[in-house]
Amino acid sequence: MEAKATAKYIRISPRKVQVVLDLIRNQPADKALAILQHTPKAACEVLEKLLKSAIANAENNHDMDGANLVVAKCYATAGPTLKRMRPRAQGRAFRILKRTSHITLVLAEAE
């Protein structure tokens, strides 16, 4: 049995989110929550909220034990990229890519 939570169109690069996801992959849910609360990265705020949502989904929708949950799978994929222009020297323009992420977190019960 698995419980899943997704966050879409998050305004942070998937590459930056992936660094934090590597810290919590295959960790117990309570330890993963502690890691997210004490890691100084921008993605941690979003991932903490997402992990709490996944835990609530597991407990309320799938009748799973909250103390027995493990982060089974977690990944970030690229969402749509916002393209902006920045003025440069001699009338030129420079493209800025503001990337977005779709983040998925899957919890499973530990054996």
Steps between C-alpha positions, in 0.01 A plus 500: 500500500631844407390856570592777259507880503593734214579870478481653155629825347737571792719802411836339573734315267469118501877476533489689831211288627679175406788582738262503798301197379822295502530574875157358590470207256453161682480672841223450758237774472571652844877509434439651153287772661782579746754515216280745307449722805876531560632535144554859381376463141212682328343172386465372858200721577300360206615140563409516869146604410484225235626233742239599760235474229621153398494386865142632537400321178648174631323523834160627383454347154691171525476420877878465529695534827665844513791380716588224251532706178810521279571734206495231227529719190554871447581686182479843340425550131512819298183702467444779249779758478418870525705694246594858589725755329769712662645806327870478414761730346456657154125434477524125532277280714599204714256215570440395860344157557291479817456128549214324679473153654246224545593312819369154591543329837394137560480347849481128577475299821827351624517121520 
